[in-house]
Amino acid sequence: MRKIAIFAAALAVAALAGLSPAKAQAVSAQAVPEVVAHVSISKQTMTVIVDGMGVYVWPVSTARRGYVTPKGTFKVQSMHKMTYSRLFNNAPMPFTIFYDGHYGIHGTTDMAKLGQPASAGCVRLHPDNARFLFELVQKRGPAKLQVQVEG
């Protein structure tokens, strides 16, 4: 049922844009990600949307003063169950999903700072939430995740 609704919406948008139904179907297959990780820098939260439904809202830490968390819409570049920051004293970064160069979503050992700016630019999560998101994206496929970061 959801796929029919998405296709109908894509056809309506396509009609407004002057696209043929065949092109609209191609656009609908690409335009609707299965999983969205929506990061609000101002609220210091991540809302995870699965199949169009906002399912999880978690506290995060984004860039502290003097650093920046890039804003925009991104795709997964790579995923690592465990990696260490070469830029910041080999800091552990469990369940990392890189989306913009060296910027990524990952678990943190500094859980007391979740909900406030504390990182050097990455999006930090509680390790349990990072693992859940990592495994969800691994199961669905990295191409199915869209990372959205807004101010």
C-alpha positions in Angstrom: 0.0 0.0 0.0 2.8 2.4 0.9 4.5 1.8 -2.5 1.3 2.7 -4.3 0.9 5.9 -2.3 4.6 6.8 -3.1 4.1 6.0 -6.7 0.9 8.1 -6.8 2.7 11.0 -5.2 5.5 10.7 -7.6 3.1 10.7 -10.6 1.4 13.9 -9.2 4.8 15.6 -8.8 5.8 14.4 -12.2 2.7 15.8 -13.8 3.4 19.2 -12.3 7.0 19.0 -13.5 5.9 17.7 -17.0 7.5 14.3 -16.7 6.2 11.2 -18.3 4.8 8.3 -16.1 7.9 6.2 -16.9 10.2 8.9 -15.8 8.1 9.5 -12.7 8.5 5.9 -11.7 12.2 6.2 -12.0 12.2 9.4 -10.0 10.0 7.7 -7.3 12.4 4.8 -6.9 15.3 7.2 -6.3 13.6 10.0 -4.4 12.2 8.2 -1.4 14.9 6.8 0.9 13.9 3.8 3.1 15.8 5.3 6.1 16.4 8.9 6.9 18.7 10.1 9.7 17.5 13.7 10.3 19.9 15.7 12.5 18.8 18.9 14.1 21.8 20.9 15.2 19.7 23.4 17.1 17.8 20.7 19.0 20.8 18.3 19.3 18.6 15.4 18.2 18.5 12.8 15.5 15.1 11.6 14.2 15.3 8.2 12.4 12.6 7.8 9.8 12.0 4.3 8.5 9.7 3.8 5.5 8.3 7.3 5.9 7.5 7.0 9.6 9.4 8.9 12.3 10.3 6.1 14.6 13.2 7.1 16.8 14.3 10.4 18.3 17.7 10.3 20.0 20.0 13.0 21.6 23.2 13.7 19.7 26.3 15.8 20.1 27.3 17.9 17.0 30.2 20.3 16.7 31.3 22.3 19.6 32.4 25.9 19.4 35.3 26.3 16.9 34.2 23.3 14.8 31.4 22.7 12.3 29.0 19.9 11.5 28.3 20.2 7.7 24.7 20.9 6.8 23.0 19.4 3.9 21.7 16.1 2.5 24.2 13.2 2.2 24.6 9.6 1.2 26.7 7.0 2.9 30.3 6.9 1.8 31.5 4.1 4.0 30.6 2.1 7.1 32.9 0.7 9.8 31.9 -1.3 12.8 34.9 0.1 14.6 37.4 2.8 13.6 39.6 5.3 15.3 40.0 9.0 14.5 43.4 9.7 12.8 42.6 13.4 13.3 41.8 13.4 17.1 44.1 11.2 19.1 42.8 7.9 17.9 39.5 8.5 19.5 37.3 5.4 19.2 34.4 5.7 16.8 32.2 2.6 17.1 29.5 1.9 14.4 30.6 4.7 12.1 28.6 5.8 9.1 30.7 8.3 7.1 28.7 10.6 4.9 30.9 13.7 4.1 34.7 13.1 3.9 35.8 12.5 7.5 32.4 13.5 9.0 30.2 10.7 10.2 27.6 9.4 12.6 29.1 7.2 15.3 28.9 6.1 18.9 30.6 8.0 21.7 32.2 7.2 25.0 31.2 10.7 26.3 27.5 9.9 26.8 27.1 12.6 29.4 27.5 15.3 26.7 24.8 13.9 24.4 22.1 16.6 23.8 24.7 19.4 23.7 27.5 20.4 21.2 30.6 18.5 22.0 32.1 17.0 18.9 34.7 18.1 16.4 32.1 17.9 13.7 30.8 14.4 13.7 27.3 13.4 14.9 27.8 11.5 18.1 25.2 9.0 19.4 24.8 6.7 22.4 26.6 3.5 21.4 23.4 1.5 21.6 21.7 3.8 19.2 24.7 4.0 16.9 24.8 0.1 16.8 21.0 0.0 16.0 21.3 2.6 13.2 24.4 0.9 11.8 22.7 -2.6 11.8 19.5 -1.1 10.3 21.5 0.5 7.4 23.6 -2.6 7.0 20.5 -4.7 6.7 18.7 -2.3 4.3 21.8 -1.4 2.4 23.9 1.8 2.6 22.3 3.2 -0.5 18.9 3.2 1.3 20.1 5.8 3.9 19.9 9.5 3.5 21.6 11.7 6.1 20.0 15.1 6.5 21.7 17.8 8.7 19.9 21.1 9.4 20.7 24.1 11.6 
